[in-house]
């Protein structure tokens, strides 16, 4: 899937929810956002998009920005 292909967004479990839920001031308060993502049908596409575009804030694909930074570091170390 190309980075510019975001057709998956319309199928997200987050559709219709307040976007602020996914951008908590403190990542320790991301539990509700993470629970929405947990059973989302497009979670993997969302996470891959966030990793590919280096999203630096918010919860994407069930991962906080801190989680994604860790994933990217792991990718570099295993590459």
Protein Blocks (a to p, Z undefined) as FASTA:
>chain_A
ZZklcklmmmpfkgopafklmmcfblklmmmmmmmmmmgcklmmmmmmmmmnopagdjee
hiafklmmmmmmmmmmmZZ
